[in-house]
Amino acid sequence: MTDTDEHDPRGTDLAKQIARAARGAPVKAARKTPRSSATDGPTVLGDVLGEVIDQQQWNRELNLRHLISRWPALVGTVNAEHCEPEAYADGVLVVRAESSTWATSLRTIAPQLVAILNENLGQGAVQRVQVIGPQAPSWKKGRRSVSGRGPRDTYG
């Protein structure tokens, strides 16, 4: 079988890959094919993108971004309304909750969330989910505030 026999000239192979990704299937790297020369005909864009993704080692990152876009399906719609993923680095997914109550609730499902993410991304992709609460309010008000003079007892 030659390279031209493997290629679908109607483009349905690429359309199927896009449809699988839209349904939530993990992004699969394109199969390795020898680079075509100018005489072999056009190169399939999906193959070129697959090669770039493989060379840059973006598979895990792309899969993670895809899963984060489906955040409500992973944690449930109620939880998703009260939290959002904030960062991912070195196997740690940081999730910010809108209140300390929601942060506590999400910490209880963190192990299940790690299992779901690793099932979709590959084992070891997410080692821990760190749930943090809301940011504390700033006591600095205005341009002429004095540094180091935060809230203090004013009743005595």
C-alpha positions, 0 to 999 in steps of 0.5 A: 500500500502506498502513501496515496492509498492511505490518504483519503482525498475527500478529507473524511479521515481528518473530519473524523479526528475533529469529530472525535475531539469535539465529542471529548475523546483525547487528542490522538497524535497523527500517524507517522508518515514520511514527509512528502516531497514536492513531487509526491503531492500535497501534505495533509495538514493533520499529519503536519500538525501531529508532527509538530505536536509530537515534536513539541510534546504538547499531547498532554497539554492539549488533552488537559486543555480539552478536558478543562474546557469540559470542566462542568462534565468532570466535576458536575454543573453545581460544582463548576458554577462555584469553582474553576481551574486556575493553573497546571504545573508539574502535575498539580492542577490548581482549582480556585473555589468561590468560598471556603465552603465550596473549597472544602467540598471540592477537596473531598472529591479531589481524589476522584478528580485526579483519577478521572483526569489520569484516565483521560490524560494517562497515568501520572499526568495529574498527581494532585488537585490543589483546591484553594479558596477565594482571595482575601480582600485587600485592605489597601485603599487609595493612592495615599495609603500607608504601607504596613498599616493594615486592619487593627483594633480600633475599639481600645 
